[in-house]
Amino acid sequence: MKRLMLGAAALVLGAAHGAYAEDADETVIVTATRHASDARALPADVTVIEAGESFARGDVTLEAALAHTPGLDIVRAGPLGQQTSLFIGGANSGHALVLFDGLRLNDPASPASAFDAGQDMAGALARIEIVEGPMSALYGSDALGGAINLLPRHGGAGALNARLDVAGGSFDTLVGAAGVDGTIGALRYAVSAEGFATGGYDIVPARMATHTGDPDGAESSTLTGVFDLAVSDAISIDLIARRREARADFDAFPFDFATIQEYRADDPDLEIARNDLSLVALGATWALADAITLRARGAWVGQARVQADGGLATEFYDGTRRSLELTVDSRLGALGAFENIAFVLGAVAIRDEVEIAESFGFPPPSNFVTAAQDEVGAFVSAQARWRAVTMTGAVRVDEHDGFGAAATWRLGASYDLGAGRLYAAAGTSYRAPTLYERFVSFGDPNLRAEEGAGWEIGADARIAAFGRDDGLTMSARLRANDIDNLIEFGHLFTYANVARAELQSAEGEVTLRPADSLTLSASYTNVRARDAETGEALLRRPRHVWRASVEWRPGPFDVELSWRSVGARADRLYGDDGFSDGVGLTPSYEVVRASSSFEVVTGARLFIAADNLIGEVYEPANGFAGAPRSVLVGVRLAP
């Protein structure tokens, strides 16, 4: 197996981060170490997405912007606005930690604390940083597969900068985003409003007898404000506020007692009547000296979901998280043979609370849960450079009142080759059992935390070609991650620590730039995710994923054509009659996408994007119809 994965990593052609990643010489990353670091010095693969470019490419939602990331598999259960799961390196969807400016967004009221990426847009974001691999030593629970940090816009130069994005297209889809930002004296501000509405299409695949053609629509609106006030040369105060309101139609998986089977049914009355997120964070930063900064931030994150049937609410899920974090960032410079020495020390206190009411398909709600749990933690992250080698390390201890202490660590080193780097890292991680898993009627309050241990090795290279220093860029990496105490809904109809997973992956990318206006990219990801006890493949994890793209930018005009091939993957199957057929393989599929934009005048750009050009009929998850051929046309105004 290792030989196969090494061969795959060596032979792959990679789409790397294409136009989405900045040049490695210019990229400054904050997520991987919790302080600004040169990407070349990091012992990790980091993808940087410039969110400001996404809308003009037709990537109007968060999940669309993330979809170009090698190693990150995204499963959207139907049309725009539907539940969307993130799988990093073969890990479960609850193992991808999603942050908003470093604040945890994973839902404390969901079964696996998974983040649903289907309702958010990227208009309020400046960039997205994706760090793959165990990251609990920096961020605590949920970061077994990696961390995704959504970094918001801040005020730019000048008193007023405005932008407006409007688009419309197939399935009666309308999308809009507007924002203003600027700097007025000591105050920087950025305010964004964005939203979408779509009529959607029927989630139930046309092959099923239960398909009626009833469309499943969705809508979402978000308001975000980011404010920074310089009180003095040494002290500043910042405020972030974000509110998202969303709803979506969906169809059911009811249980037929006559046949003792689950089946996929088209139900026009079912909806997620509310899928709301609120976030408020107030912080203060004090520069004690040129090399030492003290920061404190308190935050409140609330999430509310309501499921309704025929207008009658049947299930409620409310989760809140309050947190207080203190950090000290120290940059010591040089000491003896070491340079660029930096430390971050931090302490955090978190309280999660949930209120849950479930009906198990028989309204009104009959099972009610109110629960809370507290967590305190402390961590230290360090980085230093010795000659061409940069070493990083982090250790963290968290104490949960639900199951006790969790200690995690991460160590790594990166060797700067000048025109590339070699790096390696290893670490541990965990996911705390959620209040849902512990206290619903089929939960277990004595659940243990899921625990992971993993490693990664990789290399990047920039080779002079076509008259450019970066005419050819290549990268490859190998990863392994073992996860114990996996929490699953077991055969005794309760949540239990019943499984152990083994994850192995190989990724590679190559990018050619034969001309200043032309970029050719391709990537390959090979993931082997299996149950360590039975040897069976984990569900919805494709073994092979290929990506390729061509981007041409001659002046004010640009064109991009991309292709993605997702291999067969294990899943719970549903036959053409709509009834469950057990576990098997969902067929592979290919999706071709094209987009083009044109700068009409300075500050005004028109775009058109077409998805699934070849009209592939596919199911990203078995029993959920993939998106048919669609077109989106829009304009971006940013004078």
C-alpha positions as CSV (number, residue, x, y, z in Angstrom):
1,M,0.0,0.0,0.0
2,K,2.8,2.5,0.9
3,R,4.5,1.7,-2.4
4,L,1.3,2.4,-4.3
5,M,0.8,5.7,-2.5
6,L,4.4,6.7,-3.0
7,G,4.1,5.9,-6.7
8,A,0.9,7.9,-6.9
9,A,2.4,10.9,-5.2
10,A,5.4,10.8,-7.5
11,L,3.5,10.4,-10.8
12,V,0.6,12.8,-10.2
13,L,-0.2,15.9,-12.1
14,G,-1.5,18.5,-9.8
15,A,-4.0,21.4,-9.9
16,A,-2.8,22.8,-7.2
17,H,-4.1,25.9,-5.9
18,G,-4.2,27.3,-9.4
19,A,-5.2,30.9,-9.3
20,Y,-6.6,30.5,-5.8
21,A,-3.2,30.3,-4.1
22,E,-0.8,33.2,-3.7
23,D,2.8,32.7,-4.6
24,A,4.7,30.9,-1.9
25,D,7.2,33.7,-1.6
26,E,4.4,36.2,-0.7
27,T,2.0,34.1,1.4
28,V,1.7,34.8,5.1
29,I,-0.2,32.2,7.0
30,V,-1.8,32.7,10.5
31,T,-3.8,29.5,10.9
32,A,-1.0,26.9,11.0
33,T,0.9,28.4,14.0
34,R,-1.5,31.1,15.3
35,H,0.9,33.9,14.4
36,A,1.9,35.3,11.0
37,S,4.4,32.9,9.3
38,D,6.0,32.6,5.9
39,A,4.3,29.7,4.1
40,R,7.7,28.3,3.1
41,A,8.6,27.9,6.7
42,L,5.6,25.8,7.6
43,P,5.7,22.0,8.0
44,A,2.2,21.7,6.6
45,D,0.3,21.9,3.3
46,V,-1.7,25.1,3.4
47,T,-4.2,26.2,0.7
48,V,-5.0,29.9,0.5
49,I,-8.2,31.0,-1.3
50,E,-8.5,34.7,-2.2
51,A,-12.3,35.0,-1.5
52,G,-12.5,38.3,-3.3
53,E,-11.9,36.6,-6.6
54,S,-14.5,33.8,-6.0
55,F,-17.7,35.7,-7.0
56,A,-16.3,36.9,-10.3
57,R,-15.5,33.2,-11.1
58,G,-19.1,32.2,-10.4
59,D,-18.1,30.6,-7.0
60,V,-20.8,32.4,-5.1
61,T,-21.0,30.2,-2.0
62,L,-18.5,29.1,0.6
63,E,-18.6,25.4,-0.5
64,A,-18.0,26.4,-4.1
65,A,-14.9,28.4,-3.2
66,L,-13.6,25.5,-1.1
67,A,-14.3,22.9,-3.9
68,H,-11.0,23.6,-5.6
69,T,-8.9,22.4,-2.7
70,P,-7.0,19.1,-3.2
71,G,-7.5,16.8,-0.3
72,L,-10.8,18.4,0.7
73,D,-13.8,16.4,-0.5
74,I,-17.2,18.2,-0.4
75,V,-20.5,16.5,-0.5
76,R,-23.6,18.7,-1.0
77,A,-26.9,16.8,-0.5
78,G,-28.7,18.3,-3.5
79,P,-29.2,21.9,-4.8
80,L,-27.7,25.1,-3.6
81,G,-28.4,25.7,0.1
82,Q,-28.6,22.0,1.1
83,Q,-26.6,20.3,3.8
84,T,-22.9,20.2,2.8
85,S,-20.3,18.0,4.5
86,L,-16.5,18.5,4.5
87,F,-14.1,15.6,4.5
88,I,-10.4,16.4,4.9
89,G,-7.9,13.6,4.1
90,G,-10.6,10.9,4.5
91,A,-11.5,12.0,8.0
92,N,-15.2,12.2,9.1
93,S,-17.2,15.4,8.5
94,G,-17.1,16.2,12.2
95,H,-13.3,16.1,12.0
96,A,-13.0,19.3,10.0
97,L,-12.8,22.3,12.3
98,V,-14.2,25.5,10.8
99,L,-13.2,28.8,12.3
100,F,-14.4,32.4,11.7
101,D,-11.3,34.6,12.4
102,G,-10.2,31.9,14.8
103,L,-13.6,31.4,16.4
104,R,-15.0,27.8,16.4
105,L,-18.1,27.4,14.3
106,N,-18.7,23.7,14.6
107,D,-22.2,23.1,15.9
108,P,-22.5,21.9,19.6
109,A,-26.1,20.7,19.0
110,S,-25.3,18.4,16.1
111,P,-24.6,14.6,16.5
112,A,-20.9,15.0,15.5
113,S,-20.3,18.8,15.9
114,A,-20.0,19.0,12.1
115,F,-20.0,22.3,10.3
116,D,-22.6,22.6,7.5
117,A,-21.0,24.6,4.7
118,G,-24.1,24.8,2.5
119,Q,-25.7,28.0,3.7
120,D,-22.8,30.5,3.8
121,M,-21.4,32.8,1.1
122,A,-17.9,34.2,0.9
123,G,-18.6,37.9,0.2
124,A,-17.6,39.1,3.7
125,L,-14.3,37.2,3.6
126,A,-10.9,38.4,2.6
127,R,-9.4,34.9,2.3
128,I,-9.7,31.3,3.5
129,E,-6.8,29.3,4.9
130,I,-7.0,25.5,4.9
131,V,-4.5,23.6,6.9
132,E,-4.7,19.8,6.6
133,G,-3.5,17.4,9.4
134,P,-4.1,17.2,13.1
135,M,-4.5,20.7,14.6
136,S,-5.9,20.1,18.1
137,A,-2.6,21.2,19.7
138,L,-3.6,24.7,18.5
139,Y,-7.4,24.7,18.4
140,G,-8.6,21.9,20.7
141,S,-11.5,19.6,19.8
142,D,-12.7,18.7,16.3
143,A,-9.5,19.3,14.4
144,L,-8.5,15.7,13.7
145,G,-8.5,16.2,9.9
146,G,-7.5,19.8,9.7
147,A,-8.7,23.4,10.2
148,I,-10.5,25.8,7.8
149,N,-10.2,29.5,8.9
150,L,-12.6,32.0,7.3
151,L,-10.8,35.4,7.6
152,P,-13.1,38.4,7.2
153,R,-12.5,41.6,5.4
154,H,-11.2,44.6,7.3
155,G,-11.4,48.3,6.4
156,G,-9.2,49.4,3.5
157,A,-7.5,52.6,2.6
158,G,-9.8,55.7,2.2
159,A,-13.0,56.6,3.9
160,L,-15.4,54.7,1.7
161,N,-14.9,51.7,-0.6
162,A,-18.0,50.1,-2.0
163,R,-18.7,46.9,-4.0
164,L,-21.8,45.3,-5.4
165,D,-22.2,41.7,-6.8
166,V,-25.4,40.6,-8.5
167,A,-26.1,37.3,-10.3
168,G,-28.9,35.1,-11.5
169,G,-29.3,31.9,-13.4
170,S,-30.8,28.4,-13.6
171,F,-33.4,27.1,-11.1
172,D,-34.6,30.6,-10.6
173,T,-31.4,31.4,-8.6
174,L,-30.7,34.9,-7.5
175,V,-27.5,35.9,-5.7
176,G,-26.4,39.3,-4.3
177,A,-23.7,40.8,-2.1
178,A,-22.9,44.4,-1.2
179,G,-20.3,45.9,1.1
180,V,-18.7,49.0,2.2
181,D,-15.4,49.4,4.0
182,G,-12.8,52.1,4.8
183,T,-10.7,53.9,7.4
184,I,-11.9,57.1,9.2
185,G,-9.3,58.4,11.5
186,A,-8.5,55.6,14.1
187,L,-11.5,53.5,13.0
188,R,-11.4,50.8,10.3
189,Y,-14.7,49.2,9.3
190,A,-16.1,46.7,6.9
191,V,-19.8,45.9,6.5
192,S,-21.2,43.3,4.2
193,A,-24.6,42.0,3.3
194,E,-25.1,38.9,1.1
195,G,-27.7,36.3,0.2
196,F,-29.1,33.9,-2.3
197,A,-32.5,32.4,-3.1
198,T,-33.0,29.4,-5.4
199,G,-36.0,27.3,-6.5
200,G,-33.7,24.3,-6.7
201,Y,-34.5,20.9,-8.2
202,D,-35.8,17.6,-6.8
203,I,-33.3,16.1,-4.4
204,V,-34.7,12.6,-5.0
205,P,-32.9,11.2,-8.1
206,A,-35.0,10.7,-11.2
207,R,-34.1,7.0,-11.3
208,M,-36.2,6.4,-8.1
209,A,-39.9,5.6,-8.2
210,T,-40.3,8.1,-5.4
211,H,-39.1,11.0,-7.5
212,T,-42.0,13.4,-8.3
213,G,-40.0,16.4,-9.7
214,D,-41.0,18.6,-6.8
215,P,-38.2,21.2,-6.5
216,D,-36.3,21.7,-3.2
217,G,-35.4,25.4,-2.9
218,A,-33.4,27.3,-0.3
219,E,-32.6,30.8,0.7
220,S,-30.0,32.5,2.9
221,S,-29.1,36.0,4.0
222,T,-26.1,37.2,6.0
223,L,-24.9,40.5,7.5
224,T,-21.4,40.9,8.8
225,G,-19.6,43.8,10.4
226,V,-15.9,44.1,11.3
227,F,-14.6,47.1,13.2
228,D,-11.1,48.0,14.5
229,L,-10.4,51.0,16.7
230,A,-6.9,52.2,17.5
231,V,-7.3,53.6,21.0
232,S,-3.6,54.5,21.1
233,D,-0.3,53.5,19.5
234,A,-0.3,50.4,21.7
235,I,-3.9,49.5,22.3
236,S,-6.7,48.6,19.9
237,I,-10.2,47.2,20.2
238,D,-12.0,45.1,17.6
239,L,-15.6,43.9,17.2
240,I,-16.9,41.2,14.8
241,A,-20.7,40.6,14.4
242,R,-22.2,38.2,12.0
243,R,-25.8,37.0,11.5
244,R,-27.0,34.4,9.0
245,E,-30.6,33.3,8.5
246,A,-31.3,30.4,6.2
247,R,-34.0,27.9,5.3
248,A,-34.2,25.0,2.8
249,D,-36.7,22.4,1.6
250,F,-35.6,18.8,1.8
251,D,-37.0,15.3,1.3
252,A,-37.3,12.4,3.8
253,F,-35.8,9.1,4.7
254,P,-38.9,7.6,6.4
255,F,-39.2,4.0,7.7
256,D,-41.7,1.7,6.2
257,F,-43.0,-0.6,9.0
258,A,-44.7,-2.9,6.5
259,T,-41.4,-3.8,4.8
260,I,-39.1,-3.0,7.8
261,Q,-37.0,-0.8,5.5
262,E,-35.9,2.8,5.2
263,Y,-36.6,4.5,1.9
264,R,-36.0,7.8,0.0
265,A,-39.2,9.7,-0.4
266,D,-40.2,13.0,-2.1
267,D,-42.0,15.2,0.5
268,P,-43.0,18.7,-0.6
269,D,-43.9,19.7,3.0
270,L,-40.6,19.1,4.8
271,E,-38.2,22.0,5.4
272,I,-35.4,23.3,7.5
273,A,-37.5,26.2,8.6
274,R,-34.5,27.9,10.3
275,N,-30.8,27.3,10.0
276,D,-29.4,30.4,11.7
277,L,-26.0,31.4,13.0
278,S,-25.1,34.4,15.2
279,L,-21.6,35.5,16.2
280,V,-20.4,38.3,18.3
281,A,-16.8,38.8,19.4
282,L,-15.2,41.6,21.2
283,G,-11.4,41.8,21.5
284,A,-8.6,44.0,22.7
285,T,-4.9,44.0,21.8
286,W,-2.1,45.6,23.8
287,A,1.4,45.9,22.4
288,L,3.4,45.7,25.6
289,A,6.6,46.1,23.7
290,D,7.9,45.8,20.1
291,A,8.1,42.0,20.5
292,I,5.3,41.2,22.9
293,T,1.6,41.5,22.3
294,L,-1.2,40.6,24.7
295,R,-4.7,39.9,23.4
296,A,-8.0,39.1,25.0
297,R,-11.3,38.2,23.2
298,G,-14.7,37.1,24.4
299,A,-17.2,35.6,22.0
300,W,-20.7,34.2,21.7
301,V,-21.7,31.9,18.9
302,G,-25.3,30.7,18.6
303,Q,-26.8,28.2,16.2
304,A,-30.5,27.4,15.7
305,R,-32.1,24.8,13.5
306,V,-35.8,24.1,13.3
307,Q,-37.3,21.2,11.2
308,A,-40.9,21.6,10.0
309,D,-43.4,19.4,8.3
310,G,-46.3,21.1,6.6
311,G,-45.6,24.3,8.5
312,L,-45.6,22.5,11.9
313,A,-42.3,22.6,13.7
314,T,-41.2,19.0,14.6
315,E,-37.6,19.3,15.8
316,F,-35.5,22.1,17.4
317,Y,-31.8,22.3,17.9
318,D,-30.3,25.3,19.6
319,G,-26.7,25.4,20.5
320,T,-24.6,28.2,22.1
321,R,-20.9,28.6,22.8
322,R,-19.4,31.2,25.0
323,S,-15.7,31.6,25.1
324,L,-13.0,33.8,26.6
325,E,-9.4,33.5,25.3
326,L,-6.2,35.2,26.4
327,T,-3.0,35.0,24.3
328,V,0.5,36.4,24.5
329,D,2.5,36.6,21.2
330,S,6.2,37.0,21.7
331,R,8.8,37.4,19.0
332,L,12.3,37.1,20.4
333,G,14.2,37.4,17.1
334,A,17.6,35.8,17.3
335,L,19.2,33.8,20.1
336,G,22.5,32.1,19.5
337,A,22.3,30.0,16.3
338,F,18.5,30.3,16.1
339,E,16.6,33.1,14.3
340,N,13.0,34.1,14.0
341,I,12.1,32.7,17.4
342,A,8.5,33.2,18.2
343,F,6.1,32.0,20.9
344,V,2.3,32.1,21.4
345,L,0.9,31.2,24.8
346,G,-2.8,31.0,25.3
347,A,-5.6,30.1,27.7
348,V,-9.2,29.5,26.9
349,A,-12.5,28.9,28.8
350,I,-15.5,27.6,26.9
351,R,-19.1,26.8,27.8
352,D,-21.4,24.9,25.5
353,E,-25.2,24.8,26.0
354,V,-27.9,23.0,24.0
355,E,-31.7,22.8,23.9
356,I,-33.0,20.0,21.8
357,A,-36.5,18.8,21.0
358,E,-37.0,15.8,18.7
359,S,-40.0,14.0,17.4
360,F,-38.3,11.0,15.6
361,G,-40.7,11.6,12.7
362,F,-43.9,11.7,14.8
363,P,-44.8,15.3,15.7
364,P,-45.1,17.1,18.0
365,P,-41.7,16.8,19.8
366,S,-41.6,14.0,22.4
367,N,-37.9,14.1,23.5
368,F,-36.4,17.1,25.2
369,V,-32.8,17.7,26.2
370,T,-31.2,20.7,28.0
371,A,-27.6,20.3,28.8
372,A,-24.3,22.2,29.2
373,Q,-20.6,21.4,29.6
374,D,-17.5,23.5,30.4
375,E,-14.0,23.3,29.0
376,V,-10.8,25.1,30.0
377,G,-7.5,24.8,28.1
378,A,-4.0,26.1,27.7
379,F,-1.5,25.9,24.9
380,V,1.9,27.0,23.7
381,S,3.1,27.2,20.1
382,A,6.8,27.9,19.3
383,Q,8.8,28.4,16.1
384,A,12.5,29.0,15.4
385,R,14.8,28.9,12.4
386,W,18.2,27.3,12.4
387,R,20.1,27.9,9.1
388,A,17.7,26.6,6.4
389,V,15.5,24.6,8.8
390,T,12.4,26.1,10.5
391,M,11.1,24.0,13.4
392,T,7.6,24.4,14.9
393,G,5.9,22.8,17.9
394,A,2.8,23.1,19.9
395,V,1.3,21.4,23.0
396,R,-2.1,21.8,24.5
397,V,-4.1,20.5,27.5
398,D,-7.9,20.7,27.7
399,E,-10.1,19.8,30.6
400,H,-13.7,18.9,29.9
401,D,-16.2,18.3,32.6
402,G,-17.8,15.6,30.5
403,F,-14.9,13.2,30.1
404,G,-11.7,14.6,31.7
405,A,-8.5,15.9,30.2
406,A,-7.2,15.7,26.6
407,A,-3.5,16.4,25.9
408,T,-2.4,17.0,22.3
409,W,0.9,18.0,20.6
410,R,2.2,18.8,17.1
411,L,5.9,18.9,15.9
412,G,7.3,19.7,12.5
413,A,10.2,21.0,10.5
414,S,10.5,22.6,7.1
415,Y,13.8,22.7,5.1
416,D,14.0,25.7,2.7
417,L,15.5,24.7,-0.6
418,G,15.4,28.2,-2.1
419,A,13.2,27.1,-5.0
420,G,11.1,24.8,-2.8
421,R,10.9,23.0,0.5
422,L,10.9,19.6,2.2
423,Y,8.7,19.3,5.3
424,A,7.5,16.7,7.8
425,A,5.1,16.9,10.8
426,A,3.4,14.7,13.3
427,G,0.8,15.3,15.9
428,T,-2.2,14.1,17.9
429,S,-5.8,15.4,18.0
430,Y,-9.2,14.7,19.5
431,R,-13.0,15.3,19.3
432,A,-15.0,15.7,22.4
433,P,-18.3,13.9,22.5
434,T,-21.1,16.4,21.8
435,L,-23.9,17.2,24.2
436,Y,-26.2,15.6,21.6
437,E,-24.3,12.4,21.7
438,R,-24.2,12.3,25.4
439,F,-27.7,13.4,26.5
440,V,-30.3,12.5,23.9
441,S,-32.4,9.5,24.7
442,F,-30.1,7.2,22.7
443,G,-26.9,8.9,23.9
444,D,-24.3,7.9,26.5
445,P,-23.1,10.5,29.0
446,N,-19.9,8.4,29.6
447,L,-18.6,8.5,26.0
448,R,-14.9,8.9,25.6
449,A,-13.3,11.4,23.3
450,E,-12.3,10.4,19.8
451,E,-8.4,10.4,19.6
452,G,-6.2,10.7,16.5
453,A,-2.5,10.4,15.8
454,G,-1.1,11.3,12.4
455,W,1.9,12.3,10.4
456,E,2.7,14.1,7.1
457,I,5.7,14.4,4.8
458,G,5.8,16.6,1.7
459,A,7.8,18.6,-0.8
460,D,7.2,21.6,-3.0
461,A,9.3,22.8,-6.0
462,R,9.4,25.8,-8.3
463,I,11.3,25.2,-11.5
464,A,12.4,27.8,-14.0
465,A,10.7,27.2,-17.3
466,F,9.1,29.1,-20.2
467,G,11.2,32.2,-19.2
468,R,9.6,32.3,-15.7
469,D,11.1,31.4,-12.3
470,D,7.8,29.6,-11.6
471,G,7.1,28.2,-15.0
472,L,6.7,24.8,-13.5
473,T,5.6,24.1,-9.9
474,M,5.1,20.8,-8.3
475,S,4.1,19.4,-4.9
476,A,3.4,16.1,-3.3
477,R,2.7,14.7,0.1
478,L,1.8,11.6,2.1
479,R,-0.4,11.4,5.1
480,A,-1.5,8.9,7.7
481,N,-4.0,9.3,10.5
482,D,-5.2,6.7,12.9
483,I,-8.4,7.6,14.9
484,D,-9.5,5.6,18.0
485,N,-12.7,5.6,20.0
486,L,-14.8,6.7,17.0
487,I,-18.3,7.6,18.2
488,E,-21.0,5.9,16.1
489,F,-24.7,5.0,16.4
490,G,-24.2,1.4,17.2
491,H,-26.2,-1.8,16.8
492,L,-27.7,-1.4,20.3
493,F,-29.4,1.8,19.1
494,T,-27.2,4.1,21.1
495,Y,-24.1,6.2,20.6
496,A,-21.0,4.3,21.6
497,N,-17.2,4.3,21.1
498,V,-17.3,1.4,18.7
499,A,-14.8,1.9,15.9
500,R,-11.2,2.6,14.9
501,A,-10.3,4.2,11.6
502,E,-7.1,4.1,9.5
503,L,-6.6,6.9,7.0
504,Q,-3.9,7.1,4.4
505,S,-3.7,9.6,1.6
506,A,-1.3,10.7,-1.2
507,E,-1.8,14.0,-3.0
508,G,0.1,15.7,-5.8
509,E,-0.2,18.8,-8.0
510,V,1.6,20.3,-10.9
511,T,1.1,23.7,-12.6
512,L,2.5,24.9,-15.9
513,R,2.7,28.6,-16.9
514,P,3.8,28.5,-20.5
515,A,2.8,32.2,-20.9
516,D,2.0,35.1,-18.6
517,S,-1.7,34.7,-19.5
518,L,-1.9,30.9,-19.5
519,T,-2.0,28.5,-16.5
520,L,-2.4,24.7,-16.8
521,S,-3.1,22.8,-13.6
522,A,-3.9,19.3,-12.5
523,S,-4.0,17.3,-9.3
524,Y,-4.6,13.8,-8.0
525,T,-5.7,12.6,-4.5
526,N,-5.6,9.0,-3.4
527,V,-7.4,8.3,-0.1
528,R,-7.6,4.9,1.7
529,A,-10.1,5.3,4.6
530,R,-11.1,2.1,6.3
531,D,-12.5,0.7,9.5
532,A,-9.4,-0.8,11.2
533,E,-11.4,-3.6,12.8
534,T,-13.3,-4.9,9.7
535,G,-11.2,-3.5,6.9
536,E,-14.3,-2.0,5.2
537,A,-14.1,1.3,3.5
538,L,-15.5,4.3,5.3
539,L,-18.6,5.8,3.7
540,R,-18.5,8.7,1.2
541,R,-14.7,8.7,0.9
542,P,-13.7,8.4,-2.8
543,R,-10.5,6.5,-3.3
544,H,-9.5,8.5,-6.4
545,V,-10.1,12.2,-7.2
546,W,-8.6,13.9,-10.2
547,R,-8.8,17.6,-11.0
548,A,-7.5,19.6,-14.0
549,S,-8.0,23.2,-15.2
550,V,-7.0,25.6,-17.9
551,E,-7.0,29.3,-17.2
552,W,-6.4,32.0,-19.9
553,R,-6.2,35.7,-18.9
554,P,-5.4,37.9,-21.9
555,G,-5.9,41.4,-20.5
556,P,-9.3,42.3,-19.2
557,F,-10.8,39.0,-20.4
558,D,-10.4,35.6,-18.7
559,V,-11.6,32.1,-19.3
560,E,-11.3,29.0,-17.1
561,L,-12.3,25.4,-17.9
562,S,-12.1,22.8,-15.2
563,W,-12.7,19.1,-14.9
564,R,-13.2,17.0,-11.8
565,S,-13.4,13.2,-11.6
566,V,-14.6,11.6,-8.3
567,G,-14.1,7.8,-8.1
568,A,-16.5,5.2,-6.8
569,R,-17.0,5.2,-3.0
570,A,-18.7,3.2,-0.4
571,D,-22.1,4.4,0.7
572,R,-25.6,3.4,1.9
573,L,-27.4,2.5,-1.3
574,Y,-31.0,3.1,-2.3
575,G,-32.5,1.2,-5.2
576,D,-34.7,2.5,-8.0
577,D,-37.7,1.6,-5.9
578,G,-36.4,4.1,-3.3
579,F,-35.8,1.4,-0.6
580,S,-32.5,0.8,1.2
581,D,-30.2,-1.8,-0.5
582,G,-27.5,-1.9,2.3
583,V,-24.0,-0.8,1.8
584,G,-22.2,-0.8,-1.6
585,L,-20.4,1.4,-4.1
586,T,-21.8,4.6,-5.5
587,P,-20.6,5.0,-9.1
588,S,-17.9,7.5,-10.1
589,Y,-18.8,10.7,-11.9
590,E,-17.2,13.6,-13.8
591,V,-18.1,17.2,-13.8
592,V,-16.9,19.9,-16.3
593,R,-17.2,23.6,-15.4
594,A,-16.5,26.7,-17.4
595,S,-16.4,30.4,-16.5
596,S,-15.5,33.6,-18.1
597,S,-15.4,37.2,-17.1
598,F,-14.7,40.5,-18.8
599,E,-13.8,43.9,-17.3
600,V,-16.1,46.2,-19.2
601,V,-14.6,49.3,-17.5
602,T,-12.4,49.8,-14.5
603,G,-14.2,48.5,-11.5
604,A,-17.0,46.7,-13.5
605,R,-16.7,43.0,-14.4
606,L,-19.3,40.8,-16.1
607,F,-19.1,37.0,-15.7
608,I,-20.8,33.8,-16.8
609,A,-20.3,30.4,-15.2
610,A,-21.6,27.1,-16.4
611,D,-21.6,24.0,-14.2
612,N,-21.9,20.3,-15.3
613,L,-21.4,21.2,-19.0
614,I,-21.6,17.6,-20.1
615,G,-24.9,17.0,-18.3
616,E,-23.6,14.2,-16.0
617,V,-26.3,12.4,-14.1
618,Y,-24.7,11.6,-10.8
619,E,-25.2,11.3,-7.0
620,P,-22.6,12.9,-4.8
621,A,-24.1,10.9,-2.0
622,N,-26.3,7.9,-2.8
623,G,-30.0,8.9,-2.9
624,F,-29.2,12.6,-3.5
625,A,-29.4,14.0,-7.0
626,G,-26.3,15.9,-8.2
627,A,-26.8,19.3,-9.9
628,P,-27.9,19.2,-13.5
629,R,-26.4,21.5,-16.1
630,S,-26.8,25.1,-15.0
631,V,-25.7,28.7,-15.8
632,L,-25.1,31.7,-13.7
633,V,-24.6,35.2,-15.1
634,G,-23.6,38.2,-13.0
635,V,-21.8,41.5,-12.6
636,R,-19.3,42.7,-10.0
637,L,-19.0,46.5,-9.4
638,A,-16.1,47.7,-7.3
639,P,-15.3,51.3,-8.2
